[in-house]
Amino acid sequence: LKTIRSEDLEARALETLRTRLMDPALFKEFAEAFVEEWNRLQGNTDAENRARAAERQRTEQQIERLVDALANGTPAAVVNDRLLKLEERRAVLAREISEAKAPAPRLFGELLFILS
């Protein structure tokens, strides 16, 4: 079993940070990958939010059509099950939309390089 003094370990760790992790080329590579992944995740969030909103609108339209069908004399038994399912889905979508987080702003890689 080999031991190392804490001072030596700290010195090695700091030297590694200075020479390896603070290298401008490595930082640039990290920053580019970070920006790309961040923007991808925010794009996914934005797309999910838009998809929910579009589905909610379609659900509302379908409910309106079923209500119109009832008003025009279609028997309730014909549309009742479908109307209940649509109303349940509308409630789920309303909850998901109210709980959804807005996507964070996109990042631009140039800003990270200026800050470094």
N, C-alpha and C positions, 0 to 999 in steps of 0.2 A: 504494500500500500504506500503510495507516494503522497506526500502532503505539499501544500503550497501556502506560503504566507499570504494573508489577506491583502497586504500592500502590493505584493507582486501580482496577485490576481486582478486587483483594481487597475494597476498600471497596464497590464496586458489588455484588459477590457477597454480601457480608454484609448489605448494605442490602436486597437482594432477598429473602434468607432471612428477615430480620426483618419486612419488610412484606408479603410474599406467602405464604411457606410457614408462618409462625408465626401467621398470622391465625386466630383461634379458629373462625370459620365454616368456613374451608378445612380446618383440622385436624379438625373434627367430621365434615365430609363424607368426608375420607380415612379416619378411624377407623371410620365406619359401613361404608364399602365394604370395608375390611380385615377387619372382624369378620364381615361377611356372607360374603366369599370364604373366609376361614379356616374358618368353621363348615361351609360347603358342602363343602370339601375333606375335612374330618375326617369328615363324614357319609358321604361317598363311601367313604372308607377303612373305616369301620365296616360299611357295607352290603356291601362286597366281602368283608370277613372273615366276616360272617354267611353270605353266599351260599356261600363255600367250605366252611364248616363244614356247612351243610345238604346240599351236594352230596356231601361226604364221607360223611355219615350215609346218604344214599340209596344211594351206591355200596356201602357196607358191607352194607346190607339186601339189595341185589341179589346180592351175592356169597353171602350166607347162603342166599338162596333157591336159587341155583344149586347150592350144596353140598348142600342138602336134596334137591334134585331128583336129584342123583347118588346120594345115600344111599338114595333111594326107588326106584332102579333105572333112571333115565333114562340112556341110553347116553352115555358121556363125549364121544363125537364130536359129539353134539348141542349140548353146553354148553361145550365146551373153548375155542373161539374167543372166545365172549362172556366167559367167565371170565378169560381172559388179558387182554382189553382192559380189563375192570373192575379187575383187579389193577394194570395199568399206570397207569390213571387214579387209583387209590387212592394209589399211590406219588407221583405228581405232586402230588396234593392235599396229601398229608402234608408234602412238601417245601415247597410254597407256604405252608401254614399255619405251619410252623415258622419260615419266613423272614419272615412278615408282621409288619408293625409295627402296634402298637396305635395307634388314633387318639389324637391329643393332646387334651387337654381343650378343651371349647368355651369361647369367650370371650363375655363379656357387654359390650356397648357402654358401659354405664354405668361400668364400671371404667376404661375408657380415658379417659372424660371426667373422672373424678375425679382420675386421675393427671396430667392435662394442666394 
